[in-house]
Structure formats: structure tokens, C-alpha cells
Amino acid sequence: MVYVLIALGLAVVIGPLISAMPSKAQRRVAAVRDRAKALGLRVTLRPVPAVPARFRFEPDRDLACYQQVQSQGKLALGEQRAYVWADGHWQPTQGASATPAWLTSLPPGAPLVEVSDRYISIFWDEREGLEGLETIRQAIDSR
């Protein structure tokens, strides 16, 4: 009987500690975000910017924003453009400007990109892990 009480006491103490430990998937996402920080990318969890309804853009998963701050962008001061993956190709959300070629090299889990004179933000679902992060880094570097 004493052993049962000791085992029960240990289970009461250890149970919450084990449930608070990160899962394998959470550790994988944390490793990707740590690597992104080492590569000079800022990772934030913020709402996805509004996309016009005509694109029918409704991500099925939460997206993290991987952002590269740039000292000199190619756009005019204060100008901002957004591109969305819809109907099997990249499209600008406003106007009829051409889409940059480097967008085609992004991983499939990155359906939304914002580009301004100061930053590039790529909204990504992080499914591809470190390989997807390297693809994002290469796409940003190739622009």
C-alpha cells in the first residue's frame, strides 16, 4: 500500500512537469526560428494582412512572418506591395505590377509576401522546416 501511495505521489508531481515539456513538433519549430534569427531574419507571430476577397485567400494554418529588414529597398520611400499565391501563381494584391521572379522559388507553404522600401515579409507555415527556411533565405538573397 505504501508503494502505491508513493507512486501516486510521484505521478501527481511529475505529471504536470511532463505535460509542460515541448513536443517534438514544437522543438522543430523552435529550431527553425532560432536558425532564422541566426540568418538575420526576424520572426513574428502577427495577423496576416488583409488580402482582397477576389483572391479567396484563407490560409488553412497559422502563418509566421519571416522578415528581412533592408537598408535600401528597390521601392520608393513609403511604397509597399503585397503578392499572394492564388490560382496556381503569384499575383499582386493591388494594381497590375509584374510579380518579381524570385517569388517562384519560395516553398509551397509561403502564400503571402509583403515588400516595402524597408523590409520583406514572408508569411510561411513552417511545414518544410530547415530546408524551407534555407529556400526562403536563398529567395531573398537572389532578388
C-alpha positions in Angstrom: 0.0 0.0 0.0 2.9 2.4 0.8 4.4 1.8 -2.6 1.1 2.6 -4.3 0.9 5.9 -2.4 4.5 6.8 -3.2 3.9 6.0 -6.9 0.7 8.1 -6.9 2.5 11.0 -5.2 5.3 10.9 -7.8 2.7 10.8 -10.6 1.0 13.9 -9.2 4.3 15.7 -9.0 5.8 14.5 -12.3 2.7 14.5 -14.5 2.4 18.3 -14.8 6.1 18.6 -15.5 6.0 16.1 -18.3 2.9 17.8 -19.9 4.7 21.2 -19.8 7.6 19.9 -21.9 7.6 20.9 -25.6 6.5 18.3 -28.1 8.7 17.2 -31.0 6.9 19.5 -33.4 7.3 22.5 -31.0 11.0 21.8 -30.7 11.3 21.6 -34.5 9.6 25.0 -35.0 11.8 26.5 -32.3 14.9 25.2 -34.1 13.7 26.8 -37.3 13.1 30.1 -35.6 16.5 30.0 -33.9 18.2 29.3 -37.2 16.2 32.2 -38.9 17.4 34.6 -36.2 21.0 33.4 -36.8 20.4 34.1 -40.6 19.3 37.7 -39.8 15.6 37.2 -40.2 13.1 38.4 -37.7 10.3 36.0 -36.9 7.0 37.4 -35.6 3.6 36.0 -35.0 1.2 38.7 -36.2 -2.0 38.7 -38.1 -1.9 38.2 -41.8 -2.5 41.4 -43.7 -5.9 41.9 -45.4 -6.0 40.3 -48.8 -8.8 41.4 -51.2 -11.6 38.9 -51.3 -11.3 38.2 -55.0 -8.2 36.1 -54.3 -10.2 33.8 -51.9 -7.1 33.7 -49.7 -7.8 31.8 -46.5 -4.8 30.0 -45.1 -5.6 26.6 -43.6 -2.8 27.0 -41.0 -1.3 29.8 -38.9 1.4 31.6 -40.7 4.5 33.1 -39.1 6.1 36.2 -40.5 9.7 35.9 -41.5 11.0 39.4 -42.1 14.3 40.7 -43.6 15.0 44.4 -42.9 16.8 46.1 -45.7 18.7 49.3 -45.6 17.9 50.3 -49.2 14.9 48.8 -50.9 14.1 48.9 -54.5 10.8 50.6 -54.0 10.2 54.3 -53.5 10.0 55.6 -49.9 6.8 54.6 -48.3 5.7 52.3 -51.1 4.5 48.8 -50.3 3.5 45.9 -52.4 1.9 42.6 -51.5 1.8 39.4 -53.5 -0.4 36.3 -52.9 -0.2 32.8 -54.2 -3.6 32.2 -55.8 -4.9 30.1 -58.7 -1.5 28.4 -59.1 0.6 31.5 -59.5 1.8 34.7 -57.8 -0.4 37.8 -58.2 -0.1 41.3 -56.9 -2.9 42.2 -54.5 -3.1 45.8 -55.9 -2.6 47.1 -59.3 -1.2 45.3 -62.3 2.5 45.4 -61.5 4.7 42.5 -62.5 5.5 39.9 -59.9 9.2 39.5 -59.0 10.7 36.3 -60.4 12.3 35.4 -57.0 8.8 34.6 -55.6 8.6 31.4 -57.7 11.5 29.9 -55.6 9.6 30.2 -52.3 8.5 27.0 -50.6 4.8 26.0 -51.1 3.9 26.9 -47.5 4.7 30.6 -48.1 1.5 32.0 -49.8 1.9 35.7 -49.0 4.7 38.2 -49.3 4.9 41.9 -48.5 7.7 44.1 -49.9 8.4 47.7 -49.0 11.2 50.1 -49.1 12.4 48.9 -45.7 11.6 45.2 -45.4 10.5 42.0 -47.0 7.9 39.9 -45.1 7.2 36.3 -46.0 4.3 34.6 -44.3 5.1 31.0 -44.0 3.5 27.9 -42.3 6.9 26.4 -41.3 6.0 22.9 -42.5 9.2 22.4 -44.5 11.4 23.0 -41.6 15.0 24.0 -42.0 15.0 23.1 -45.7 12.1 25.6 -46.3 14.0 28.2 -44.3 17.0 27.8 -46.5 14.8 28.2 -49.5 13.4 31.4 -48.1 16.9 32.7 -47.4 18.1 31.9 -50.9 15.0 33.5 -52.5 15.6 36.7 -50.5 19.3 36.7 -51.4 18.5 36.2 -55.1 16.3 39.2 -55.5 
